Amino acid sequence: MSTTGPASPARSIGEVADRFDVAVSTLRWWERCGLLSPARVSGRRVYDDADIRRIAVIQLLQKTALLSLPEISALLDGTSKDQDWRTAVGARVDECEAQLARLTAARAYLTHLLSCPSDHPTGQCPYLAEEIDTYLATGRVPTPPS
């Protein structure tokens, strides 16, 4: 006697694409990348509950963790002799930290520009003029204003 409920009906690629608001070509691409492997019935792709869950995981990781498809693949595959998903996730964390630093610097510059009383801060702001001179002399972006 089985304790599992009845199997959900398999869904077509069009139904799945509509459910997740993605193009059919996206699902095909994910399959080519090795992220999905739907069954085939009469040559057509059909998606079961496990496939639906996997697609949800892929979208969640793309949207919230900002992972790339290769990074998602590593995470879905787990640790093997060829790769460790922790390496991919750790590299993404490092990239997020670098991006946060760039965004913090951008916010500091933009906030400074907004506080400038001049109608032409790029030509009249003494702080910005100093920053430009430093950049021209060194070729390096100076530390943002605090």
N, C-alpha and C positions, 0 to 999 in steps of 0.2 A: 504494500500500500504506500503510495507516494504522499509525502507531506507537503509537497510544493503545489502551488495553485496552477491553474491552467496557464499555458504559455501565452504571452501577448502575441498578437498577430505581427508578422514581419511588416515593416514599413518600406515603401519605395523611396528611392533617392529624392524624388520631388517632395514627398511628404516630410522627409527629414530636413531637407533644405528649408522648406517653409517653416517648420517648427523652430529651427534655430536661426532663421533669418539670414541664411547664407546662400550663396549661389551654388547650384549643382556642381559647377566646376570646382568650387572650393572643396567639396567632399571628395571629388575625384582626385584633386591634387593631394589632399591629405592621405588618400589611399596610395598614391604613387610615392609619397614620402615615407610610407610604412607606418603611418599613425593609425590607419583603419584597415580592416580586412573583412568587409561585409561578405556574407554568403551570396551565392548566385542561384537564382531560380530561373530556369529558361534563359540564361544569359544575362538576366537583369540583377542589379544589386538589390539586396534586401537587408534591412537593418533590424536587429533584435534589441532587446532591452540592454544587453551588455554594450552593444554598439552605441546606443543612445546615451548611455552613461559615459562612455569614453568620449563622445563628442562634447558632452557637457563639461567634462574635465578639461579637454583641449581648450574650449572657449574660456573657461574660468581662468586657466593658467595664462592664456593670451591677454585677457582683459584686466585681471587683477595683479598678476605677477609679472606681466609684460615679458613673458618668455617667448623666445623665437621657436619656430617649429623644430629645429634640431635640439634645442634645449628641452622642449616638451617631450620629444622622442626619447631623449636620455632619461628623463624622469619616469616616463611610462614604462621603459624597458627595465628600469632598476639598475642595480649594480651588476656588472658582468666583468669578465677578465679584460675586456677591451675598454670599458668606460665605467665611471662612477657618477651617478646622477648628482652627488654632492658637489663634484667639481663644476658641473654646469650651473648649478644653483649658486654656488659660491662666487663664480665669475659674474653672474647676473647681479648679485648683491654688491660686488665691487663696482660694477658699472652704475648701479643706482646711487651709490655713495658719490661717485665722480659727477654724476648728473646733478645730484643735490647740491654739490659744491658750486657747480656752474650756475645753477638756478639761484642760489643764494647770492652769488656775485652779481648776477643780472639784476636781481631785485634791488640790491644795494645801489647799483648805478642808476637804475630807473627812479628809485626813490630820491636819490640825490638830485637828479635832473628835475624832478617835480618840485623839489624845494627851492630850486634856483629862481631868484626874483627876475632874472633877465628874460627878455622876450626871445633872445638868441643865445641860449646857453652854450652851444657848440663853439661860438666865437667870442663869448664874453665871460664865461665862467672861469675864474682863476684856477680852481681845482681841476676842471676838465682840461684846461690848457696845460697844466703841469703833467697830467696823465698822458696827454698826447705827446708832449715832449719826451717823456720817459719811454713811451712806446717807440717813438722814432729813433731814439738813441740806442735802445737795447734790443728792440725787436720782440720784446716780451710784454705781455699784458700785465700792467701793474696790479697790485693788490687793490680790491674794490674799496670804496669809501665805507666807513663804518657808521 
